[in-house]
């Protein structure tokens, strides 16, 4: 099993060009199934989750070719309607293929998806929405068998009880080729939803309201292929900024979508870092010591503070002056990284959804195990700020979401290697 060795204590300084966004690449790859023609996707990150999505397309009969950050998908032929359980378990986003398969084939057989263990991650909202769109769903023996009446889903009015990102994506994917109009109320407003809709519109879909709480989709009989460039990854951006801030360093983040990162940048600025933005660049300079964030950091659906950036910011605040308080409102179990940070000398008390982080004067290197994707990245951020050497095992979690992780960190002067 591979591990990362990190020698900490250096001030990070340099430039990183941000990778393409994992959380929009995955639904967009699923969406390419709907086109029935060639699609070319640029700025697609090279990640294990992206390869898992390609394997799912392959097993449905589509062809995928990779050339660096460009992915070509030919979905002209589809030969299957079932995703084997082993592929479903590789990542949470496998469930997004449900909407795409219903949209293309009118039926599918899937199972409960895998992904990061962040507490219970039900799919009840996905299933309820599909049922509302005229899909008959039978569950048994671990399989979920879905069939749209008459082979085509029907437009419907769907009110989500929570703005779930995945459920919103599944509804959109099913609705773009459904019969009639679909309205999603209380839809997720994450930038990745807009990216998915941007791709679908380039394929001829009729969608309006993405980025707002009410999305309207007018079903079309057929979509076409297209060429599309995936947006930059705001969470990878938050990760490299947090790492640099924790080290007292300086960074230029290139190819960033500044507006999408505002909810994170607003909080990071409160730590005393100087942040300047211009075009697609973010410049950050950190003083020798960060300050604690005075207000409670509450994770919320977009445009609130993103849950995916909670762990990496926490890593930086372990070495800030004063006490910061986090409140995790999206997932029940998203503090699994805190034990590793405490092992490195952090002072963190977790009580339910609240974590109280008292800044310490320094962290020290330790051997830790990545618990999940963002938790693993937080451990790397802490290790870079710590005195001495750290080892991080189970880095398969990190590889699911960060492209060229060590190269990026080396580019800003971090001492890191994979063995
Ligand atoms: C997406 O997960 C992201 N994953 C997550 O990023 C991200 O943390 C999350 O949205 C929130 O922003 C991808 O895009 C691949 P949700 P998703 O449905 O779609 C509950 C990362 O680190 N819920 O918005 O699974 C659910 O349990 C990952 O890159 C139901 O109860 O998130 C959770 O508490 C991790 N029933 C909340 O809603 C449902 O049917 C938000 O989940 C669906 C969700």
Boltz pocket constraint, residues with backbone or C-beta under 6 A from the ligand:
constraints:
  - pocket:
      binder: B
      contacts: [[A, 22], [A, 23], [A, 24], [A, 26], [A, 92], [A, 93], [A, 116], [A, 120], [A, 121], [A, 122], [A, 123], [A, 124], [A, 125], [A, 126], [A, 127], [A, 162], [A, 163], [A, 164], [A, 165], [A, 166], [A, 167], [A, 307], [A, 308], [A, 329], [A, 330], [A, 331], [A, 332], [A, 373], [A, 374], [A, 401]]
      max_distance: 6.0
